[in-house]
Amino acid sequence: MIPTRTPKYTPGTQVRVVQFVRVGHRRWKTQFEGVVEREGRRPVGGIEMGGKASAIHQSTLQIRRADGEITVVALDENTEVDVLAPAAG
């Protein structure tokens, strides 16, 4: 049986994403808000990983910001996603 994943964020949900980026000895905070368009997974690795690249995936969120920009953000254990408003309907 193929395992299925239940999506955490319904399309149309307003969210705030907060991530920390390490640059040398500094830690920078990045954050943005938008509406979830879709939740997905993408393969991690490259040609050097051979067959393993097809088995390892990373969770992503595609978000449309207020200015219309579409951002795809990779989610990891340090990413904070706060739901600001649930999807309408």
Protein Blocks (a to p, Z undefined) as FASTA:
>chain_A
ZZddddfbdghiacdddddddehjbccddddddddfbdcdddeddfknmmmlmmpccddd
ddddfkopacdddddfkbccddfbdceZZ
